[in-house]
Amino acid sequence: MARHDPTIQTLRLALALQEPGPGWSIERIRNEFGGSRRTAERRLDAVRALFPDLEWRLDGHTKHWRLPTGRANGLVQWQADEIASLEVAIERARRSRRGDHAEALAGVLAKVKSLMVPKSATRLAPDVDALVESEGIAARPGPRPKIDAGHLAALRHAILACEAVRLGYTRREDGQRTRPVVHPYGFLHGHRHYLVAWNPKRAKLVLYALPNVTSVAPTGESFERDPANDVRAFAARSFGVFQDEPVDVAWRFRPGAADEAREFVFHPTQRLETRRDGSLVVRFRACGLWEMAWHLFTWGDAVEILEPAALRDTYREMVESALRVVAPPKRTAKAEGGRASASARRARR
C-alpha cells in the first residue's frame, strides 16, 4: 500500500528523473506510475515544488523532464531487507559457483554502503544481520513454485519483530487446512521453499512449505528467540530441506569426474579424500536420502555410493521407478485383447 501513496510516488519520480538519459515524458511517467495524463502532470508539479531546478527539453513535439544528476540523492534511504537481499544473493551466487556474479553483486553492495549515512548504516546493521541469518540453504536452479510476496514480507517483519503469527496453511500430505500459531525463525530455500518456525504446541521447529501458506496474521504477541534454534545449524543437518536422523555419508567419484566433483560444496561439513587411483571420496553427515538420490542421479555412473546402505536402496528404488515410467513392462497380446474387450464393453454401456 505504501508504494502507491502519493508522497511515495512523488519521491520515486524525483529519483527516476535524475537518471542519466533523455529524461521522462508524460507518457513514460503514465506507463511507469499509472494514472491519467492529468495525474502525471500533478506528479511533475509536486516534484517541481520540491526541486525548482527541474529541467525540460523538447524532442520533436514531446517534452522530456529531468533533474540534474545527484539532485535528489538525499531522498534515498535503504531498508534492512534490501541490504540483506543483496548479501543473500552474493552468498547464493558463491554457492552456485558463479564467482563472477558474486563479485559483481559485492561491488554493488559496497557502493550502496558507501552512500549510506553512517548513523543509518549502524541502525540497520542488527536487522540486516538477523535477516541474513534467517536464510538457510542457497536456492538451487530449476522450476520454482509460486510464493505470495505479501506473505514473505509479513513473515520477514515477524522475524525481525520476534512476533508470533497465525498461519493459514494447507497441509501437503492430506490437503487439510490448519491455522497454527508459530514463532517464525527463518527460511530454507531448495527445490521448494520453506518457513522454519517454532510450533509451541509441538514443541519443536517445523517446516512449512511457503506455497502452502494461505495467510499470515500477526497475533500481537512477542516471543523470545532461543539461540539453540539456529536456522543455519538446522539446515546443516540435512542435504536438502527434509529433516530426519542424520547418517554418515560417503560417495566415491571416479577419476574422470573427481576434478569436477572437487569444485562442488555438497554439504558444509564435507571432507574430501583423494585416493591413489585418482578417485575422490566425499564424506559428510546429514539426512535427506531422497534428495541425495535425486542429486546423485545427475552424475550418472560417475559416482558410487559407499555408505549408507539405506542410500543405495533409496537410489535403486528411484532408478527402478524411473525405468517403469520410461520403459513399462511389455503387455502380452492376450492382455491387450482383454483390455480392448473391456473398453468395448464400457463403450456399449
C-alpha positions as CSV (number, residue, x, y, z in Angstrom):
1,M,0.0,0.0,0.0
2,A,2.8,2.4,0.9
3,R,4.2,2.0,-2.6
4,H,1.1,3.7,-4.1
5,D,1.0,6.5,-1.6
6,P,1.0,9.9,-3.5
7,T,4.0,11.1,-1.4
8,I,6.0,7.9,-2.1
9,Q,5.1,8.2,-5.8
10,T,6.4,11.8,-5.9
11,L,9.7,10.8,-4.3
12,R,10.1,7.8,-6.6
13,L,9.5,10.0,-9.6
14,A,12.1,12.5,-8.3
15,L,14.7,9.8,-8.1
16,A,13.8,8.5,-11.5
17,L,14.0,11.9,-13.1
18,Q,17.7,12.2,-12.2
19,E,18.6,9.0,-14.0
20,P,21.0,9.5,-17.0
21,G,19.3,9.6,-20.3
22,P,16.9,11.8,-22.3
23,G,14.5,12.3,-19.5
24,W,10.9,11.3,-18.8
25,S,7.9,12.2,-21.0
26,I,4.4,12.4,-19.7
27,E,3.6,9.1,-21.4
28,R,6.6,7.3,-19.8
29,I,5.5,8.6,-16.4
30,R,2.0,7.2,-17.0
31,N,3.4,3.8,-18.1
32,E,5.6,3.5,-15.1
33,F,3.4,5.0,-12.3
34,G,-0.1,4.6,-13.7
35,G,-2.9,7.0,-13.8
36,S,-4.1,9.6,-16.3
37,R,-2.2,12.3,-18.1
38,R,-3.5,14.8,-15.5
39,T,-2.2,12.6,-12.7
40,A,1.2,12.5,-14.3
41,E,1.2,16.3,-14.7
42,R,0.3,16.7,-11.0
43,R,3.2,14.4,-10.0
44,L,5.6,16.6,-12.1
45,D,4.2,19.7,-10.4
46,A,4.8,18.1,-7.0
47,V,8.4,17.3,-7.9
48,R,8.9,20.9,-9.2
49,A,7.6,22.2,-5.9
50,L,10.4,20.3,-4.2
51,F,13.1,20.9,-6.8
52,P,12.6,24.2,-8.7
53,D,15.5,23.4,-10.9
54,L,13.5,20.7,-12.7
55,E,14.6,20.9,-16.4
56,W,12.8,20.0,-19.6
57,R,13.7,19.9,-23.3
58,L,11.7,19.5,-26.4
59,D,12.4,16.4,-28.5
60,G,10.2,16.9,-31.7
61,H,6.8,17.6,-30.2
62,T,7.4,15.8,-26.9
63,K,8.7,17.4,-23.7
64,H,11.1,15.4,-21.6
65,W,11.8,16.3,-17.9
66,R,14.8,15.5,-15.8
67,L,16.6,16.6,-12.7
68,P,20.4,17.3,-12.5
69,T,22.3,14.1,-11.6
70,G,22.5,13.6,-7.9
71,R,20.0,16.4,-7.1
72,A,17.6,14.0,-5.3
73,N,20.2,11.7,-3.7
74,G,19.3,12.9,-0.3
75,L,15.9,11.2,-0.6
76,V,17.5,7.8,-0.9
77,Q,17.1,5.6,2.2
78,W,17.9,1.9,2.2
79,Q,15.9,-0.7,4.1
80,A,17.3,-3.6,6.0
81,D,15.6,-6.2,3.8
82,E,17.1,-4.5,0.7
83,I,20.7,-4.8,2.1
84,A,20.0,-8.3,3.3
85,S,18.7,-9.4,-0.1
86,L,22.0,-8.3,-1.7
87,E,24.0,-10.1,0.9
88,V,22.0,-13.3,0.5
89,A,22.2,-13.0,-3.3
90,I,26.0,-12.8,-3.0
91,E,26.1,-16.0,-0.9
92,R,23.8,-17.8,-3.3
93,A,26.0,-16.9,-6.3
94,R,29.0,-18.2,-4.4
95,R,27.3,-21.5,-3.6
96,S,26.2,-21.8,-7.2
97,R,29.8,-21.4,-8.3
98,R,29.0,-18.1,-10.0
99,G,32.0,-16.2,-8.7
100,D,31.6,-13.5,-11.4
101,H,28.0,-12.8,-10.2
102,A,29.1,-12.8,-6.6
103,E,31.9,-10.4,-7.3
104,A,29.6,-8.0,-9.3
105,L,27.0,-8.1,-6.6
106,A,29.6,-7.5,-3.9
107,G,30.7,-4.4,-5.8
108,V,27.1,-3.1,-5.9
109,L,26.7,-3.7,-2.2
110,A,30.0,-1.9,-1.4
111,K,28.8,1.1,-3.5
112,V,25.4,1.1,-1.7
113,K,27.0,1.0,1.7
114,S,29.4,3.9,0.8
115,L,26.4,6.1,0.0
116,M,24.7,5.3,3.3
117,V,24.7,7.8,6.2
118,P,26.8,6.2,9.0
119,K,24.1,6.6,11.6
120,S,21.6,4.9,9.2
121,A,24.0,2.0,8.5
122,T,24.6,1.5,12.2
123,R,20.9,1.5,12.9
124,L,20.2,-1.0,10.1
125,A,23.1,-3.4,10.9
126,P,21.3,-5.6,13.5
127,D,18.2,-6.0,11.3
128,V,20.4,-6.9,8.3
129,D,22.3,-9.5,10.3
130,A,19.0,-11.0,11.6
131,L,17.5,-11.3,8.1
132,V,20.7,-12.7,6.5
133,E,21.0,-15.3,9.3
134,S,17.3,-16.2,8.8
135,E,18.1,-17.5,5.3
136,G,19.1,-21.2,5.1
137,I,20.3,-23.2,2.1
138,A,21.1,-21.3,-1.1
139,A,18.4,-21.7,-3.8
140,R,19.1,-24.3,-6.5
141,P,18.4,-23.8,-10.2
142,G,15.2,-25.1,-11.7
143,P,11.5,-24.6,-11.6
144,R,10.1,-22.6,-8.7
145,P,6.7,-22.8,-7.0
146,K,4.7,-19.5,-6.7
147,I,5.0,-17.8,-3.4
148,D,2.9,-14.8,-2.2
149,A,5.2,-11.8,-1.8
150,G,2.9,-10.3,0.8
151,H,3.2,-13.4,2.9
152,L,7.0,-13.2,2.7
153,A,7.1,-9.6,3.7
154,A,4.8,-10.3,6.7
155,L,7.0,-13.2,7.8
156,R,10.2,-11.2,7.5
157,H,8.6,-8.5,9.6
158,A,7.7,-11.1,12.2
159,I,11.2,-12.5,12.2
160,L,12.7,-9.0,12.9
161,A,10.0,-8.1,15.5
162,C,10.0,-11.5,17.2
163,E,6.2,-11.6,16.8
164,A,4.1,-14.8,16.8
165,V,1.9,-15.1,13.7
166,R,-1.1,-17.3,12.9
167,L,-0.7,-19.1,9.6
168,G,-3.4,-20.1,7.2
169,Y,-1.8,-23.4,6.0
170,T,-2.8,-26.2,3.7
171,R,-1.0,-29.5,4.5
172,R,0.6,-31.1,1.5
173,E,0.0,-34.7,2.7
174,D,-3.8,-34.6,3.1
175,G,-4.9,-31.1,1.9
176,Q,-6.3,-30.3,5.4
177,R,-6.4,-26.6,6.2
178,T,-4.9,-25.6,9.5
179,R,-4.3,-22.4,11.4
180,P,-1.2,-22.9,13.7
181,V,0.3,-20.1,15.8
182,V,4.1,-20.2,15.2
183,H,7.3,-18.3,16.0
184,P,9.0,-17.6,12.6
185,Y,12.7,-18.1,12.7
186,G,13.8,-18.1,9.0
187,F,13.6,-19.7,5.6
188,L,15.1,-22.7,3.8
189,H,15.5,-22.5,0.0
190,G,15.9,-25.5,-2.1
191,H,13.8,-27.2,-4.8
192,R,10.9,-26.0,-2.6
193,H,10.9,-23.1,-0.2
194,Y,10.1,-23.4,3.5
195,L,9.4,-21.3,6.6
196,V,11.3,-22.6,9.6
197,A,9.2,-21.8,12.7
198,W,8.9,-22.9,16.3
199,N,5.5,-24.6,16.9
200,P,4.7,-24.2,20.6
201,K,2.1,-26.9,20.6
202,R,4.5,-29.4,19.0
203,A,7.5,-28.0,21.0
204,K,9.9,-28.2,18.0
205,L,11.0,-26.4,14.8
206,V,8.7,-27.3,12.0
207,L,9.0,-26.7,8.2
208,Y,6.0,-25.1,6.4
209,A,6.0,-25.1,2.6
210,L,5.7,-21.4,1.6
211,P,3.5,-22.1,-1.4
212,N,1.0,-23.7,1.0
213,V,0.8,-20.6,3.3
214,T,-2.6,-19.0,2.5
215,S,-2.5,-16.2,5.1
216,V,-0.2,-14.6,7.7
217,A,-1.9,-12.8,10.6
218,P,0.0,-11.0,13.4
219,T,-1.1,-12.0,16.9
220,G,0.4,-9.0,18.7
221,E,2.3,-11.5,21.0
222,S,6.1,-11.4,21.1
223,F,8.4,-14.3,21.6
224,E,12.0,-14.7,22.7
225,R,14.3,-16.3,20.2
226,D,16.0,-19.4,21.5
227,P,19.7,-19.4,20.5
228,A,19.6,-23.2,20.2
229,N,17.1,-22.8,17.3
230,D,19.6,-21.6,14.7
231,V,18.3,-21.8,11.2
232,R,21.6,-22.5,9.6
233,A,22.5,-25.2,12.1
234,F,19.1,-26.7,11.5
235,A,19.7,-26.6,7.7
236,A,23.2,-28.1,8.0
237,R,21.6,-31.3,9.4
238,S,20.1,-32.1,6.0
239,F,21.4,-32.5,2.5
240,G,18.4,-30.5,1.3
241,V,15.4,-29.4,3.4
242,F,13.9,-32.7,4.6
243,Q,14.7,-33.3,8.2
244,D,15.3,-36.8,9.6
245,E,18.0,-38.5,11.7
246,P,21.4,-37.7,10.2
247,V,23.6,-40.5,8.9
248,D,27.3,-40.8,7.8
249,V,27.5,-40.5,4.0
250,A,30.4,-41.4,1.7
251,W,30.4,-41.1,-2.1
252,R,33.2,-42.1,-4.4
253,F,33.6,-40.2,-7.7
254,R,35.5,-41.9,-10.4
255,P,38.9,-40.4,-11.5
256,G,37.3,-38.8,-14.6
257,A,34.8,-36.9,-12.5
258,A,36.9,-36.2,-9.5
259,D,38.1,-32.7,-10.6
260,E,34.6,-31.6,-11.3
261,A,33.2,-33.0,-8.0
262,R,36.0,-31.3,-6.1
263,E,34.5,-27.9,-7.2
264,F,31.2,-28.7,-5.5
265,V,30.2,-28.0,-2.0
266,F,27.8,-30.9,-1.4
267,H,27.5,-30.2,2.3
268,P,29.0,-27.6,4.7
269,T,30.6,-30.4,6.8
270,Q,32.1,-32.3,3.9
271,R,35.6,-33.9,4.0
272,L,37.4,-34.7,0.8
273,E,39.8,-37.7,0.4
274,T,41.8,-38.2,-2.8
275,R,42.7,-41.9,-3.5
276,R,45.7,-43.3,-5.3
277,D,43.7,-44.2,-8.4
278,G,42.7,-40.5,-8.7
279,S,39.1,-41.0,-7.5
280,L,37.6,-38.7,-4.9
281,V,35.7,-39.7,-1.7
282,V,33.3,-37.2,-0.2
283,R,32.2,-37.7,3.4
284,F,29.7,-35.8,5.5
285,R,26.9,-36.4,8.0
286,A,23.4,-35.3,7.0
287,C,19.8,-36.5,6.4
288,G,17.6,-36.3,3.3
289,L,18.3,-39.6,1.5
290,W,15.8,-38.9,-1.3
291,E,17.3,-35.5,-2.1
292,M,20.8,-37.1,-2.1
293,A,19.5,-39.7,-4.5
294,W,17.9,-37.1,-6.8
295,H,21.3,-35.3,-6.9
296,L,23.4,-38.4,-7.5
297,F,21.2,-39.3,-10.4
298,T,22.6,-36.3,-12.3
299,W,26.1,-37.8,-12.0
300,G,25.2,-41.0,-13.8
301,D,27.8,-43.8,-13.5
302,A,30.5,-41.3,-12.4
303,V,29.7,-41.8,-8.7
304,E,29.4,-44.8,-6.4
305,I,27.6,-44.8,-3.0
306,L,29.9,-46.3,-0.4
307,E,27.6,-45.6,2.6
308,P,25.0,-45.8,4.0
309,A,23.3,-48.9,2.6
310,A,19.9,-47.1,3.0
311,L,21.0,-44.5,0.5
312,R,21.9,-47.3,-2.0
313,D,18.4,-48.8,-1.5
314,T,16.8,-45.4,-1.9
315,Y,18.8,-44.7,-5.1
316,R,17.9,-48.2,-6.5
317,E,14.2,-47.6,-5.8
318,M,14.3,-44.2,-7.5
319,V,16.0,-45.6,-10.6
320,E,13.6,-48.6,-10.8
321,S,10.6,-46.2,-10.5
322,A,12.1,-44.1,-13.4
323,L,12.6,-47.2,-15.5
324,R,9.0,-48.2,-15.0
325,V,7.9,-44.9,-16.4
326,V,10.2,-44.8,-19.5
327,A,10.1,-48.5,-20.2
328,P,6.8,-50.0,-18.9
329,P,6.6,-53.8,-18.9
330,K,5.6,-55.2,-22.3
331,R,1.9,-56.2,-22.5
332,T,1.0,-59.6,-23.9
333,A,-1.3,-60.0,-26.8
334,K,-3.8,-61.8,-24.6
335,A,-3.7,-59.0,-22.0
336,E,-4.1,-56.4,-24.7
337,G,-7.1,-58.2,-26.1
338,G,-8.7,-58.4,-22.7
339,R,-8.2,-54.7,-22.2
340,A,-9.7,-54.0,-25.6
341,S,-12.8,-56.1,-24.9
342,A,-13.3,-54.4,-21.6
343,S,-13.0,-51.0,-23.3
344,A,-15.6,-52.1,-25.9
345,R,-18.0,-53.2,-23.2
346,R,-17.7,-49.9,-21.4
347,A,-18.3,-48.0,-24.6
348,R,-21.5,-50.0,-25.3
349,R,-23.0,-49.1,-21.8
